[in-house]
Amino acid sequence: MTQPLLSRHAMLARWRRPALAFTLTLAACLGGESLARAETLADVAGPANAVLARLEERKAALARAGASVVGVEVRAVDDARSIATLGRRRAGSGVVIGNDGLVLTIGYLILEADHVELLLDGGRKVPARVVAYDVATGFGLVQSLVPLNLEPVPLGDATQLKLEQPVMVTSGGSDGDVSMAMLVSRRPFSGYWEYHIDSALFTAPPRMDHSGAGLFNQQGELVGIGSLLLSDTLGNAGRADHPKVPGNMFVPVDLLKPILAEMRSSGTSHLSHRAWMGLNCVELDGQVRVLTVADDSPADVAGVEKGDRIVRIDGAEVNTLESLWKTLWQNDKGPEREVTLDVTRGDEARTLKLQSVDRMKTLRHAQGI
């Protein structure tokens, strides 16, 4: 059962209270040193002061982190293909990472966006523009068109997070919330929508307002951006004898650091210019089957149908989503090429040939952008 959430204003106010009781409670939540064995205050005056000083620094860092999270509201262009799955109007969160009002969010919020606004504390809305959308990582960048007067949050190192370590999840906007969570898993993740990253972060308990939410370490550094709500964060889907822990998937900011400059200058990364078929697929019991086929996509034109089992792609055996997507994206073959799919449809084996396209060329853009 998900623990109740405090409003972001209440949580930040709580952080600013100097009460010793709350400071020690926060110390326990964040793995701070315990004073439980002290017999008298005098016995621990020196160590306690040092502990409290470190906790005050940590509180201040987490408060700054919470204040850096804003709401993101988006309207997609009229003819956006993504409206069918994401809707035309979308709302989520983003985190200020630049002194110039640069905000990091999850890419699907701003996919094919026509209009973007940032929601600040107090209900104020400010206009923003799309800076970049990166298919390869799933990140999106927007920039405020007016000064935000918000301190940017530093990017942390997600590889330093330990399993079962407490982390902070913060969403923005008028309904923004703050809660503690636990890192329960770190592993590769393959999405059904032609997406894969080699290292994703999984937390519990679940947050419904996960889209673009910030994941922060104990130093108040940003380590991940919220992407998905999952029924199983441990990777045990389909295994009846294993526990399933619901929670969220976050994209680690480590994936952003090498491509941030490129995203700002070109609107994406070179890895986003990859082959696209227009398939949503599911992996179950060592088989990959087609869930849906995008209208007028290369797969649709080639005759791929819902329910087809994909046996091979370009001669390579397929038994996981990862193997399917990685074979499709082989850099030496380029994004626009002939792709051969061996599928089974019922009891019949078929070989289908399709002409993949560059995913970035399929996206609609607002006029003038």
Stockholm file with secondary structure:
# STOCKHOLM 1.0

chainA/1-369         MTQPLLSRHAMLARWRRPALAFTLTLAACLGGESLARAETLADVAGPANAVLARLEERKAALARAGASVVGVEVRAVDDARSIATLGRRRAGSGVVIGNDGLVLTIGYLILEADHVELLLDGGRKVPARVVAYDVATGFGLVQSLVPLNLEPVPLGDATQLKLEQPVMVTSGGSDGDVSMAMLVSRRPFSGYWEYHIDSALFTAPPRMDHSGAGLFNQQGELVGIGSLLLSDTLGNAGRADHPKVPGNMFVPVDLLKPILAEMRSSGTSHLSHRAWMGLNCVELDGQVRVLTVADDSPADVAGVEKGDRIVRIDGAEVNTLESLWKTLWQNDKGPEREVTLDVTRGDEARTLKLQSVDRMKTLRHAQGI
#=GR chainA/1-369 SS CCCCCEEHHHHHHHHHCCCHHHHHHHHHHTTCCCCTTCSSTGGGHHHHHHHHHHHHHHHHHHHHHHHTEEEEEEEECTTCTTHHHHCSEEEEEEEECSTTCEEEEEHHHHTTEEEEEEECTTSCEEEEEEEEECTTTCEEEEEESSCCCCCCCCBCCGGGCCTTCEEEEECCSTTCEEEEEEEEEEEEEEETTTEEEEEEEEEESCCSCCTTCEEECTTSCEEEEEEEEESCSSSCTTCTTSCCCCEEEEEEGGGTTTTHHHHHHHSSCGGGSCEECCEEEEEETTEEEEEEECTTSHHHHHTCCTTCEEEEETTEECSSHHHHHHHHTCGGGCSSSEEEEEEEETTEEEEEEEECEEGGGGCCCCTTC
#=GC SS_cons         CCCCCEEHHHHHHHHHCCCHHHHHHHHHHTTCCCCTTCSSTGGGHHHHHHHHHHHHHHHHHHHHHHHTEEEEEEEECTTCTTHHHHCSEEEEEEEECSTTCEEEEEHHHHTTEEEEEEECTTSCEEEEEEEEECTTTCEEEEEESSCCCCCCCCBCCGGGCCTTCEEEEECCSTTCEEEEEEEEEEEEEEETTTEEEEEEEEEESCCSCCTTCEEECTTSCEEEEEEEEESCSSSCTTCTTSCCCCEEEEEEGGGTTTTHHHHHHHSSCGGGSCEECCEEEEEETTEEEEEEECTTSHHHHHTCCTTCEEEEETTEECSSHHHHHHHHTCGGGCSSSEEEEEEEETTEEEEEEEECEEGGGGCCCCTTC
//
